[in-house]
């Protein structure tokens, strides 16, 4: 196996809409686009692969199951000021899955991308 940077793949319904959402709301930058099948975007050391229904990742599995967006796995982004980020994103019309939850490790909230994939914003507790 290669020691290159790790990537996360999200299945999305609409690659173009997903790219626009991640760039506009979460500060990702576009690396390459092969709309409507695929695009890859980057934020810091995270490369996010956005795969649409016509991508190779969207092909039927041997048992006939179709890969699709959604589920509870998610990328986890650190926020310096979670309340300010939540206010900014709410004002922009971003959909949230829950309200901010606080525990011993910090505070978190879940955003929902245009295809139903989750993104967690997390602010670590002050030590």
N, CA, C and O atoms as CSV, one atom per row, in Angstrom:
chain,resi,resn,atom,element,x,y,z
A,1,UNK,N,N,0.833,-1.182,0.000
A,1,UNK,CA,C,0.000,0.000,0.000
A,1,UNK,C,C,0.878,1.246,0.000
A,1,UNK,O,O,1.993,1.252,0.521
A,2,UNK,N,N,0.346,2.279,-0.590
A,2,UNK,CA,C,1.053,3.545,-0.671
A,2,UNK,C,C,0.845,4.369,0.600
A,2,UNK,O,O,-0.195,4.264,1.251
A,3,UNK,N,N,1.824,5.176,0.943
A,3,UNK,CA,C,1.721,6.066,2.101
A,3,UNK,C,C,1.242,7.453,1.713
A,3,UNK,O,O,1.528,8.422,2.416
A,4,UNK,N,N,0.520,7.563,0.608
A,4,UNK,CA,C,0.021,8.868,0.191
A,4,UNK,C,C,-1.093,9.330,1.115
A,4,UNK,O,O,-1.568,8.572,1.960
A,5,UNK,N,N,-1.504,10.573,0.948
A,5,UNK,CA,C,-2.569,11.167,1.756
A,5,UNK,C,C,-3.841,10.329,1.650
A,5,UNK,O,O,-4.137,9.759,0.600
A,6,UNK,N,N,-4.576,10.263,2.735
A,6,UNK,CA,C,-5.832,9.533,2.726
A,6,UNK,C,C,-6.935,10.333,2.059
A,6,UNK,O,O,-6.927,11.564,2.086
A,7,UNK,N,N,-7.868,9.638,1.471
A,7,UNK,CA,C,-9.006,10.252,0.801
A,7,UNK,C,C,-10.295,9.693,1.388
A,7,UNK,O,O,-10.321,8.591,1.936
A,8,UNK,N,N,-11.350,10.466,1.262
A,8,UNK,CA,C,-12.688,10.014,1.639
A,8,UNK,C,C,-13.549,10.122,0.385
A,8,UNK,O,O,-13.496,11.127,-0.323
A,9,UNK,N,N,-14.349,9.081,0.108
A,9,UNK,CA,C,-15.260,9.122,-1.033
A,9,UNK,C,C,-16.687,9.227,-0.522
A,9,UNK,O,O,-17.108,8.463,0.346
A,10,UNK,N,N,-17.422,10.183,-1.071
A,10,UNK,CA,C,-18.847,10.307,-0.804
A,10,UNK,C,C,-19.588,10.066,-2.111
A,10,UNK,O,O,-19.246,10.629,-3.151
A,11,UNK,N,N,-20.592,9.234,-2.039
A,11,UNK,CA,C,-21.514,9.099,-3.157
A,11,UNK,C,C,-22.452,10.300,-3.089
A,11,UNK,O,O,-22.936,10.649,-2.012
A,12,UNK,N,N,-22.711,10.931,-4.225
A,12,UNK,CA,C,-23.601,12.090,-4.275
A,12,UNK,C,C,-24.581,11.925,-5.424
A,12,UNK,O,O,-24.310,11.214,-6.392
A,13,UNK,N,N,-25.716,12.583,-5.305
A,13,UNK,CA,C,-26.725,12.530,-6.360
A,13,UNK,C,C,-26.372,13.437,-7.526
A,13,UNK,O,O,-26.682,13.121,-8.675
A,14,UNK,N,N,-25.722,14.566,-7.240
A,14,UNK,CA,C,-25.423,15.593,-8.240
A,14,UNK,C,C,-24.030,16.147,-7.932
A,14,UNK,O,O,-23.858,16.902,-6.975
A,15,UNK,N,N,-23.043,15.773,-8.740
A,15,UNK,CA,C,-21.648,16.157,-8.498
A,15,UNK,C,C,-21.484,17.671,-8.517
A,15,UNK,O,O,-20.820,18.231,-7.644
A,16,UNK,N,N,-22.070,18.331,-9.485
A,16,UNK,CA,C,-21.932,19.778,-9.594
A,16,UNK,C,C,-22.500,20.498,-8.369
A,16,UNK,O,O,-21.874,21.427,-7.857
A,17,UNK,N,N,-23.669,20.083,-7.897
A,17,UNK,CA,C,-24.278,20.687,-6.710
A,17,UNK,C,C,-23.421,20.417,-5.471
A,17,UNK,O,O,-23.279,21.289,-4.615
A,18,UNK,N,N,-22.855,19.222,-5.375
A,18,UNK,CA,C,-22.008,18.883,-4.223
A,18,UNK,C,C,-20.748,19.746,-4.199
A,18,UNK,O,O,-20.374,20.272,-3.151
A,19,UNK,N,N,-20.097,19.892,-5.348
A,19,UNK,CA,C,-18.896,20.737,-5.416
A,19,UNK,C,C,-19.236,22.151,-4.979
A,19,UNK,O,O,-18.533,22.730,-4.152
A,20,UNK,N,N,-20.296,22.707,-5.520
A,20,UNK,CA,C,-20.699,24.070,-5.182
A,20,UNK,C,C,-20.931,24.207,-3.676
A,20,UNK,O,O,-20.487,25.185,-3.074
A,21,UNK,N,N,-21.619,23.242,-3.059
A,21,UNK,CA,C,-21.939,23.295,-1.634
A,21,UNK,C,C,-20.673,23.265,-0.781
A,21,UNK,O,O,-20.517,24.095,0.116
A,22,UNK,N,N,-19.766,22.323,-1.045
A,22,UNK,CA,C,-18.550,22.189,-0.242
A,22,UNK,C,C,-17.615,23.385,-0.416
A,22,UNK,O,O,-16.990,23.825,0.549
A,23,UNK,N,N,-17.515,23.907,-1.616
A,23,UNK,CA,C,-16.663,25.075,-1.862
A,23,UNK,C,C,-17.256,26.314,-1.198
A,23,UNK,O,O,-16.549,27.053,-0.512
A,24,UNK,N,N,-18.549,26.538,-1.401
A,24,UNK,CA,C,-19.207,27.741,-0.884
A,24,UNK,C,C,-19.301,27.761,0.634
A,24,UNK,O,O,-19.006,28.782,1.256
A,25,UNK,N,N,-19.702,26.666,1.232
A,25,UNK,CA,C,-20.007,26.661,2.655
A,25,UNK,C,C,-18.857,26.221,3.552
A,25,UNK,O,O,-18.774,26.666,4.697
A,26,UNK,N,N,-17.964,25.354,3.061
A,26,UNK,CA,C,-16.949,24.791,3.936
A,26,UNK,C,C,-15.514,25.072,3.498
A,26,UNK,O,O,-14.573,24.542,4.089
A,27,UNK,N,N,-15.340,25.895,2.476
A,27,UNK,CA,C,-13.998,26.337,2.105
A,27,UNK,C,C,-13.133,25.325,1.386
A,27,UNK,O,O,-11.909,25.446,1.409
A,28,UNK,N,N,-13.731,24.324,0.744
A,28,UNK,CA,C,-12.955,23.386,-0.069
A,28,UNK,C,C,-12.564,24.066,-1.375
A,28,UNK,O,O,-13.199,25.033,-1.797
A,29,UNK,N,N,-11.517,23.553,-2.007
A,29,UNK,CA,C,-11.143,24.034,-3.337
A,29,UNK,C,C,-11.215,22.867,-4.315
A,29,UNK,O,O,-10.952,21.718,-3.959
A,30,UNK,N,N,-11.572,23.185,-5.543
A,30,UNK,CA,C,-11.736,22.168,-6.588
A,30,UNK,C,C,-10.376,21.740,-7.120
A,30,UNK,O,O,-9.564,22.582,-7.502
A,31,UNK,N,N,-10.126,20.437,-7.148
A,31,UNK,CA,C,-8.908,19.899,-7.752
A,31,UNK,C,C,-9.162,19.502,-9.198
A,31,UNK,O,O,-8.403,19.877,-10.092
A,32,UNK,N,N,-10.234,18.742,-9.429
A,32,UNK,CA,C,-10.589,18.354,-10.797
A,32,UNK,C,C,-12.078,18.044,-10.859
A,32,UNK,O,O,-12.703,17.681,-9.862
A,33,UNK,N,N,-12.626,18.200,-12.060
A,33,UNK,CA,C,-14.047,17.965,-12.248
A,33,UNK,C,C,-14.278,17.170,-13.523
A,33,UNK,O,O,-13.755,17.512,-14.583
A,34,UNK,N,N,-15.048,16.130,-13.413
A,34,UNK,CA,C,-15.443,15.293,-14.550
A,34,UNK,C,C,-16.960,15.107,-14.470
A,34,UNK,O,O,-17.472,13.988,-14.511
A,35,UNK,N,N,-17.666,16.250,-14.353
A,35,UNK,CA,C,-19.118,16.280,-14.219
A,35,UNK,C,C,-19.728,15.626,-15.444
A,35,UNK,O,O,-19.293,15.914,-16.559
A,36,UNK,N,N,-20.718,14.757,-15.285
A,36,UNK,CA,C,-21.514,14.516,-14.081
A,36,UNK,C,C,-21.023,13.347,-13.224
A,36,UNK,O,O,-21.646,13.020,-12.214
A,37,UNK,N,N,-19.902,12.708,-13.620
A,37,UNK,CA,C,-19.500,11.478,-12.934
A,37,UNK,C,C,-18.744,11.699,-11.626
A,37,UNK,O,O,-19.016,11.018,-10.638
A,38,UNK,N,N,-17.799,12.640,-11.607
A,38,UNK,CA,C,-16.844,12.675,-10.502
A,38,UNK,C,C,-16.199,14.047,-10.381
A,38,UNK,O,O,-16.047,14.759,-11.373
A,39,UNK,N,N,-15.820,14.413,-9.164
A,39,UNK,CA,C,-14.963,15.570,-8.905
A,39,UNK,C,C,-14.186,15.285,-7.641
A,39,UNK,O,O,-14.623,14.503,-6.797
A,40,UNK,N,N,-13.031,15.921,-7.508
A,40,UNK,CA,C,-12.331,15.838,-6.234
A,40,UNK,C,C,-12.014,17.244,-5.759
A,40,UNK,O,O,-11.643,18.129,-6.530
A,41,UNK,N,N,-12.177,17.408,-4.442
A,41,UNK,CA,C,-12.000,18.704,-3.808
A,41,UNK,C,C,-11.083,18.515,-2.609
A,41,UNK,O,O,-10.882,17.396,-2.136
A,42,UNK,N,N,-10.530,19.624,-2.121
A,42,UNK,CA,C,-9.548,19.527,-1.042
A,42,UNK,C,C,-9.747,20.645,-0.037
A,42,UNK,O,O,-10.084,21.775,-0.391
A,43,UNK,N,N,-9.530,20.300,1.227
A,43,UNK,CA,C,-9.481,21.285,2.301
A,43,UNK,C,C,-8.385,20.822,3.255
A,43,UNK,O,O,-8.486,19.751,3.855
A,44,UNK,N,N,-7.345,21.628,3.391
A,44,UNK,CA,C,-6.212,21.210,4.216
A,44,UNK,C,C,-5.647,19.906,3.684
A,44,UNK,O,O,-5.329,19.800,2.499
A,45,UNK,N,N,-5.520,18.916,4.554
A,45,UNK,CA,C,-4.960,17.630,4.130
A,45,UNK,C,C,-6.038,16.608,3.764
A,45,UNK,O,O,-5.737,15.429,3.578
A,46,UNK,N,N,-7.287,17.054,3.662
A,46,UNK,CA,C,-8.391,16.152,3.301
A,46,UNK,C,C,-8.726,16.293,1.820
A,46,UNK,O,O,-9.028,17.390,1.350
A,47,UNK,N,N,-8.673,15.208,1.104
A,47,UNK,CA,C,-9.129,15.154,-0.288
A,47,UNK,C,C,-10.446,14.389,-0.279
A,47,UNK,O,O,-10.499,13.230,0.130
A,48,UNK,N,N,-11.510,15.050,-0.736
A,48,UNK,CA,C,-12.843,14.466,-0.753
A,48,UNK,C,C,-13.217,14.141,-2.190
A,48,UNK,O,O,-13.243,15.019,-3.052
A,49,UNK,N,N,-13.505,12.878,-2.434
A,49,UNK,CA,C,-13.889,12.397,-3.760
A,49,UNK,C,C,-15.412,12.382,-3.823
A,49,UNK,O,O,-16.058,11.709,-3.020
A,50,UNK,N,N,-15.981,13.104,-4.753
A,50,UNK,CA,C,-17.436,13.192,-4.911
A,50,UNK,C,C,-17.821,12.385,-6.146
A,50,UNK,O,O,-17.519,12.776,-7.274
A,51,UNK,N,N,-18.485,11.264,-5.926
A,51,UNK,CA,C,-18.808,10.334,-7.004
A,51,UNK,C,C,-20.302,10.287,-7.256
A,51,UNK,O,O,-21.084,9.982,-6.355
A,52,UNK,N,N,-20.695,10.589,-8.484
A,52,UNK,CA,C,-22.096,10.562,-8.873
A,52,UNK,C,C,-22.535,9.190,-9.340
A,52,UNK,O,O,-21.726,8.265,-9.407
A,53,UNK,N,N,-23.815,9.050,-9.666
A,53,UNK,CA,C,-24.363,7.758,-10.091
A,53,UNK,C,C,-23.692,7.186,-11.335
A,53,UNK,O,O,-23.688,5.968,-11.515
A,54,UNK,N,N,-23.124,8.031,-12.202
A,54,UNK,CA,C,-22.496,7.525,-13.426
A,54,UNK,C,C,-21.006,7.250,-13.256
A,54,UNK,O,O,-20.339,6.880,-14.222
A,55,UNK,N,N,-20.471,7.423,-12.054
A,55,UNK,CA,C,-19.049,7.141,-11.813
A,55,UNK,C,C,-18.828,5.641,-11.679
A,55,UNK,O,O,-19.779,4.875,-11.521
A,56,UNK,N,N,-17.564,5.229,-11.745
A,56,UNK,CA,C,-17.267,3.804,-11.556
A,56,UNK,C,C,-17.654,3.356,-10.145
A,56,UNK,O,O,-18.038,2.203,-9.952
A,57,UNK,N,N,-17.559,4.252,-9.154
A,57,UNK,CA,C,-17.941,3.905,-7.778
A,57,UNK,C,C,-19.450,3.729,-7.634
A,57,UNK,O,O,-19.915,3.147,-6.654
A,58,UNK,N,N,-20.218,4.228,-8.601
A,58,UNK,CA,C,-21.665,4.132,-8.549
A,58,UNK,C,C,-22.240,2.896,-9.220
A,58,UNK,O,O,-23.457,2.715,-9.263
A,59,UNK,N,N,-21.371,2.052,-9.740
A,59,UNK,CA,C,-21.848,0.842,-10.433
A,59,UNK,C,C,-22.468,-0.160,-9.460
A,59,UNK,O,O,-22.099,-0.226,-8.288
A,60,UNK,N,N,-23.406,-0.926,-9.970
A,60,UNK,CA,C,-24.063,-1.959,-9.162
A,60,UNK,C,C,-23.048,-2.934,-8.579
A,60,UNK,O,O,-22.056,-3.278,-9.223
A,61,UNK,N,N,-23.312,-3.372,-7.355
A,61,UNK,CA,C,-22.510,-4.404,-6.720
A,61,UNK,C,C,-22.957,-5.761,-7.279
A,61,UNK,O,O,-24.039,-5.863,-7.857
A,62,UNK,N,N,-22.132,-6.802,-7.112
A,62,UNK,CA,C,-22.498,-8.122,-7.630
A,62,UNK,C,C,-23.861,-8.621,-7.142
A,62,UNK,O,O,-24.529,-9.382,-7.842
A,63,UNK,N,N,-24.276,-8.191,-5.934
A,63,UNK,CA,C,-25.569,-8.637,-5.412
A,63,UNK,C,C,-26.722,-7.752,-5.886
A,63,UNK,O,O,-27.867,-7.961,-5.488
A,64,UNK,N,N,-26.422,-6.755,-6.744
A,64,UNK,CA,C,-27.458,-5.889,-7.287
A,64,UNK,C,C,-27.682,-4.601,-6.510
A,64,UNK,O,O,-28.461,-3.752,-6.945
A,65,UNK,N,N,-27.014,-4.434,-5.363
A,65,UNK,CA,C,-27.194,-3.214,-4.578
A,65,UNK,C,C,-26.512,-2.033,-5.265
A,65,UNK,O,O,-25.397,-2.143,-5.774
A,66,UNK,N,N,-27.210,-0.911,-5.261
A,66,UNK,CA,C,-26.716,0.329,-5.871
A,66,UNK,C,C,-26.049,1.197,-4.805
A,66,UNK,O,O,-26.704,1.538,-3.821
A,67,UNK,N,N,-24.765,1.571,-4.959
A,67,UNK,CA,C,-24.158,2.506,-4.018
A,67,UNK,C,C,-24.942,3.819,-4.025
A,67,UNK,O,O,-25.337,4.311,-5.083
A,68,UNK,N,N,-25.164,4.386,-2.824
A,68,UNK,CA,C,-25.948,5.616,-2.730
A,68,UNK,C,C,-25.447,6.478,-1.579
A,68,UNK,O,O,-24.739,5.993,-0.696
A,69,UNK,N,N,-25.812,7.749,-1.590
A,69,UNK,CA,C,-25.393,8.660,-0.523
A,69,UNK,C,C,-26.101,8.362,0.791
A,69,UNK,O,O,-27.056,7.587,0.859
A,70,UNK,N,N,-25.594,9.007,1.820
A,70,UNK,CA,C,-26.243,8.923,3.119
A,70,UNK,C,C,-25.528,8.006,4.076
A,70,UNK,O,O,-24.407,7.576,3.809
A,71,UNK,N,N,-26.155,7.707,5.173
A,71,UNK,CA,C,-25.546,6.879,6.211
A,71,UNK,C,C,-25.042,7.747,7.342
A,71,UNK,O,O,-25.271,8.956,7.355
A,72,UNK,N,N,-24.357,7.135,8.292
A,72,UNK,CA,C,-23.905,7.859,9.473
A,72,UNK,C,C,-22.408,8.119,9.478
A,72,UNK,O,O,-21.931,8.864,10.334
A,73,UNK,N,N,-21.649,7.539,8.563
A,73,UNK,CA,C,-20.239,7.891,8.469
A,73,UNK,C,C,-20.150,9.326,8.002
A,73,UNK,O,O,-21.025,9.804,7.280
A,74,UNK,N,N,-19.089,10.024,8.412
A,74,UNK,CA,C,-18.991,11.429,8.051
A,74,UNK,C,C,-17.564,11.922,8.159
A,74,UNK,O,O,-16.728,11.344,8.854
A,75,UNK,N,N,-17.309,13.024,7.439
A,75,UNK,CA,C,-16.040,13.702,7.647
A,75,UNK,C,C,-16.195,14.588,8.872
A,75,UNK,O,O,-17.300,15.002,9.223
A,76,UNK,N,N,-15.087,14.866,9.505
A,76,UNK,CA,C,-15.065,15.572,10.791
A,76,UNK,C,C,-14.145,16.778,10.605
A,76,UNK,O,O,-12.937,16.620,10.425
A,77,UNK,N,N,-14.715,17.979,10.648
A,77,UNK,CA,C,-13.947,19.206,10.462
A,77,UNK,C,C,-13.893,19.976,11.771
A,77,UNK,O,O,-14.898,20.092,12.472
A,78,UNK,N,N,-12.727,20.498,12.095
A,78,UNK,CA,C,-12.533,21.261,13.329
A,78,UNK,C,C,-12.948,22.711,13.101
A,78,UNK,O,O,-12.583,23.322,12.097
A,79,UNK,N,N,-13.708,23.248,14.038
A,79,UNK,CA,C,-14.129,24.653,14.005
A,79,UNK,C,C,-13.488,25.378,15.184
A,79,UNK,O,O,-13.478,24.862,16.301
A,80,UNK,N,N,-12.953,26.571,14.936
A,80,UNK,CA,C,-12.372,27.375,16.019
A,80,UNK,C,C,-13.453,28.023,16.871
A,80,UNK,O,O,-13.284,28.187,18.080
A,81,UNK,N,N,-14.566,28.393,16.238
A,81,UNK,CA,C,-15.672,29.054,16.930
A,81,UNK,C,C,-16.970,28.439,16.402
A,81,UNK,O,O,-17.583,28.957,15.469
A,82,UNK,N,N,-17.372,27.337,17.010
A,82,UNK,CA,C,-18.528,26.583,16.519
A,82,UNK,C,C,-19.805,27.420,16.476
A,82,UNK,O,O,-20.505,27.377,15.464
A,83,UNK,N,N,-20.149,28.184,17.526
A,83,UNK,CA,C,-21.373,28.985,17.442
A,83,UNK,C,C,-21.370,29.971,16.269
A,83,UNK,O,O,-22.403,30.172,15.631
A,84,UNK,N,N,-20.233,30.578,15.987
A,84,UNK,CA,C,-20.150,31.513,14.862
A,84,UNK,C,C,-20.314,30.782,13.531
A,84,UNK,O,O,-20.983,31.282,12.627
A,85,UNK,N,N,-19.708,29.604,13.407
A,85,UNK,CA,C,-19.852,28.820,12.174
A,85,UNK,C,C,-21.296,28.385,11.971
A,85,UNK,O,O,-21.817,28.455,10.858
A,86,UNK,N,N,-21.941,27.936,13.039
A,86,UNK,CA,C,-23.338,27.507,12.957
A,86,UNK,C,C,-24.206,28.686,12.522
A,86,UNK,O,O,-25.063,28.531,11.651
A,87,UNK,N,N,-23.996,29.852,13.111
A,87,UNK,CA,C,-24.782,31.037,12.742
A,87,UNK,C,C,-24.559,31.399,11.274
A,87,UNK,O,O,-25.512,31.712,10.560
A,88,UNK,N,N,-23.301,31.359,10.821
A,88,UNK,CA,C,-22.992,31.688,9.424
A,88,UNK,C,C,-23.678,30.711,8.468
A,88,UNK,O,O,-24.270,31.120,7.470
A,89,UNK,N,N,-23.594,29.437,8.779
A,89,UNK,CA,C,-24.161,28.411,7.903
A,89,UNK,C,C,-25.692,28.428,7.930
A,89,UNK,O,O,-26.327,28.239,6.893
A,90,UNK,N,N,-26.286,28.651,9.090
A,90,UNK,CA,C,-27.755,28.762,9.156
A,90,UNK,C,C,-28.230,29.945,8.305
A,90,UNK,O,O,-29.225,29.840,7.587
A,91,UNK,N,N,-27.512,31.070,8.390
A,91,UNK,CA,C,-27.876,32.252,7.600
A,91,UNK,C,C,-27.771,31.977,6.100
A,91,UNK,O,O,-28.473,32.592,5.298
A,92,UNK,N,N,-26.890,31.052,5.730
A,92,UNK,CA,C,-26.721,30.684,4.322
A,92,UNK,C,C,-27.713,29.608,3.882
A,92,UNK,O,O,-27.708,29.202,2.720
A,93,UNK,N,N,-28.569,29.140,4.806
A,93,UNK,CA,C,-29.579,28.149,4.453
A,93,UNK,C,C,-29.112,26.710,4.480
A,93,UNK,O,O,-29.799,25.832,3.958
A,94,UNK,N,N,-27.951,26.444,5.082
A,94,UNK,CA,C,-27.450,25.071,5.166
A,94,UNK,C,C,-28.343,24.265,6.105
A,94,UNK,O,O,-28.777,24.761,7.144
A,95,UNK,N,N,-28.613,23.018,5.727
A,95,UNK,CA,C,-29.470,22.131,6.522
A,95,UNK,C,C,-28.643,21.449,7.607
A,95,UNK,O,O,-27.539,20.969,7.350
A,96,UNK,N,N,-29.185,21.412,8.818
A,96,UNK,CA,C,-28.548,20.727,9.935
A,96,UNK,C,C,-29.352,19.486,10.292
A,96,UNK,O,O,-30.571,19.462,10.120
A,97,UNK,N,N,-28.677,18.458,10.787
A,97,UNK,CA,C,-29.325,17.210,11.196
A,97,UNK,C,C,-29.760,17.266,12.660
A,97,UNK,O,O,-30.715,16.602,13.061
A,98,UNK,N,N,-29.041,18.071,13.453
A,98,UNK,CA,C,-29.331,18.151,14.882
A,98,UNK,C,C,-28.926,19.530,15.396
A,98,UNK,O,O,-28.456,20.373,14.632
A,99,UNK,N,N,-29.111,19.751,16.691
A,99,UNK,CA,C,-28.599,20.941,17.350
A,99,UNK,C,C,-27.214,20.611,17.903
A,99,UNK,O,O,-26.812,19.448,17.938
A,100,UNK,N,N,-26.500,21.631,18.328
A,100,UNK,CA,C,-25.176,21.417,18.893
A,100,UNK,C,C,-25.270,20.538,20.141
A,100,UNK,O,O,-26.117,20.750,21.009
A,101,UNK,N,N,-24.383,19.553,20.208
A,101,UNK,CA,C,-24.291,18.630,21.328
A,101,UNK,C,C,-22.939,18.860,21.990
A,101,UNK,O,O,-21.918,18.941,21.307
A,102,UNK,N,N,-22.927,18.964,23.315
A,102,UNK,CA,C,-21.680,19.194,24.035
A,102,UNK,C,C,-21.420,18.047,24.996
A,102,UNK,O,O,-22.312,17.600,25.717
A,103,UNK,N,N,-20.177,17.583,24.989
A,103,UNK,CA,C,-19.756,16.522,25.889
A,103,UNK,C,C,-18.381,16.847,26.439
A,103,UNK,O,O,-17.887,17.959,26.257
A,104,UNK,N,N,-17.757,15.885,27.112
A,104,UNK,CA,C,-16.466,16.154,27.738
A,104,UNK,C,C,-15.359,16.491,26.747
A,104,UNK,O,O,-14.411,17.196,27.094
A,105,UNK,N,N,-15.467,16.000,25.528
A,105,UNK,CA,C,-14.429,16.252,24.526
A,105,UNK,C,C,-14.622,17.527,23.738
A,105,UNK,O,O,-13.683,18.013,23.108
A,106,UNK,N,N,-15.832,18.081,23.762
A,106,UNK,CA,C,-16.092,19.284,23.002
A,106,UNK,C,C,-17.532,19.350,22.534
A,106,UNK,O,O,-18.408,18.666,23.064
A,107,UNK,N,N,-17.761,20.182,21.533
A,107,UNK,CA,C,-19.110,20.384,20.987
A,107,UNK,C,C,-19.126,20.017,19.519
A,107,UNK,O,O,-18.134,20.197,18.812
A,108,UNK,N,N,-20.267,19.495,19.058
A,108,UNK,CA,C,-20.376,19.092,17.662
A,108,UNK,C,C,-21.791,19.312,17.154
A,108,UNK,O,O,-22.756,19.374,17.915
A,109,UNK,N,N,-21.870,19.428,15.828
A,109,UNK,CA,C,-23.161,19.529,15.144
A,109,UNK,C,C,-22.995,18.887,13.771
A,109,UNK,O,O,-21.900,18.882,13.208
A,110,UNK,N,N,-24.082,18.349,13.239
A,110,UNK,CA,C,-24.039,17.684,11.938
A,110,UNK,C,C,-24.738,18.525,10.877
A,110,UNK,O,O,-25.869,18.974,11.064
A,111,UNK,N,N,-24.038,18.732,9.748
A,111,UNK,CA,C,-24.599,19.375,8.566
A,111,UNK,C,C,-24.996,18.280,7.593
A,111,UNK,O,O,-24.475,17.166,7.659
A,112,UNK,N,N,-25.916,18.592,6.691
A,112,UNK,CA,C,-26.342,17.640,5.670
A,112,UNK,C,C,-26.032,18.247,4.309
A,112,UNK,O,O,-26.509,19.335,3.987
A,113,UNK,N,N,-25.220,17.534,3.499
A,113,UNK,CA,C,-24.910,18.051,2.167
A,113,UNK,C,C,-26.102,17.829,1.235
A,113,UNK,O,O,-27.072,17.190,1.642
A,114,UNK,N,N,-26.064,18.333,0.003
A,114,UNK,CA,C,-27.223,18.225,-0.883
A,114,UNK,C,C,-27.678,16.795,-1.188
A,114,UNK,O,O,-28.814,16.594,-1.618
A,115,UNK,N,N,-26.810,15.796,-0.973
A,115,UNK,CA,C,-27.184,14.407,-1.234
A,115,UNK,C,C,-27.536,13.628,0.023
A,115,UNK,O,O,-27.856,12.441,-0.056
A,116,UNK,N,N,-27.483,14.272,1.173
A,116,UNK,CA,C,-27.823,13.598,2.422
A,116,UNK,C,C,-26.634,13.062,3.193
A,116,UNK,O,O,-26.817,12.410,4.221
A,117,UNK,N,N,-25.406,13.320,2.722
A,117,UNK,CA,C,-24.213,12.915,3.460
A,117,UNK,C,C,-23.993,13.868,4.626
A,117,UNK,O,O,-24.319,15.052,4.546
A,118,UNK,N,N,-23.436,13.340,5.707
A,118,UNK,CA,C,-23.208,14.143,6.896
A,118,UNK,C,C,-21.799,14.722,6.937
A,118,UNK,O,O,-20.841,14.107,6.468
A,119,UNK,N,N,-21.697,15.919,7.508
A,119,UNK,CA,C,-20.429,16.570,7.806
A,119,UNK,C,C,-20.520,17.009,9.264
A,119,UNK,O,O,-21.464,17.695,9.655
A,120,UNK,N,N,-19.544,16.613,10.057
A,120,UNK,CA,C,-19.526,17.009,11.461
A,120,UNK,C,C,-18.588,18.194,11.647
A,120,UNK,O,O,-17.425,18.147,11.244
A,121,UNK,N,N,-19.100,19.251,12.256
A,121,UNK,CA,C,-18.263,20.362,12.709
A,121,UNK,C,C,-18.036,20.156,14.194
A,121,UNK,O,O,-18.985,19.940,14.948
A,122,UNK,N,N,-16.780,20.223,14.616
A,122,UNK,CA,C,-16.419,19.910,15.992
A,122,UNK,C,C,-15.493,20.981,16.552
A,122,UNK,O,O,-14.518,21.373,15.909
A,123,UNK,N,N,-15.808,21.452,17.762
A,123,UNK,CA,C,-14.916,22.357,18.481
A,123,UNK,C,C,-14.468,21.650,19.741
A,123,UNK,O,O,-15.285,21.365,20.616
A,124,UNK,N,N,-13.153,21.359,19.848
A,124,UNK,CA,C,-12.653,20.677,21.045
A,124,UNK,C,C,-12.888,21.500,22.306
A,124,UNK,O,O,-12.910,22.730,22.262
A,125,UNK,N,N,-13.063,20.808,23.428
A,125,UNK,CA,C,-13.225,21.482,24.720
A,125,UNK,C,C,-11.921,22.198,25.063
A,125,UNK,O,O,-10.835,21.730,24.720
A,126,UNK,N,N,-12.038,23.302,25.722
A,126,UNK,CA,C,-10.831,24.029,26.170
A,126,UNK,C,C,-10.220,23.260,27.331
A,126,UNK,O,O,-10.930,22.825,28.238
A,127,UNK,N,N,-8.946,23.099,27.299
A,127,UNK,CA,C,-8.225,22.334,28.334
A,127,UNK,C,C,-7.458,23.245,29.249
A,127,UNK,O,O,-6.795,22.776,30.175
